[in-house]
Amino acid sequence: MENNNQQYVYYQPSYSRVDPNYDAASKDFLTKAIVSCAIASLPIGSIIAISMASKNRKALLDYLTRGGIHTVKIKVASALSRAGKYAGIAYTVIWGFYMLYYLLLIAMVIFGLTSNIFR
């Protein structure tokens, strides 16, 4: 008979041994990236998201140039920062057209009302 009671030990690398600030830095980068993506669709939040994502990505790239560890968590934070920035730009344009449309409607109503008064 065979002994099928084998136990496997999975090794999970601890990046805090290589870089003691990795856990805090990666959490900060990922948190800011997620928040910038989350607020990118709000009217004023889209402008804030552009700034937040740009600063976060710049800090992340600076961390990597200083010798930080390039892990999957860091890559995801970088991708989300880039997505938050571009989503913020897109939604800023969309909200700009939205506001322009309603300003035109209001101007047409005011023009229509004043043209009836002076008739």
QUIPECOR-V676857 format. One line per field, one symbol per residue. psi: psi as a letter, one per 40 degrees, with the letter a starting at -180 (. if undefined). Layout:
BEGIN
psi=???
END
This chain:
BEGIN
psi=iihefihhhhhhiheeddhdedddddddddddddddddedeidddddddddddddddddddddddeeihgidddddddddddddddddddddddddddddddddddddddddddddde.
END
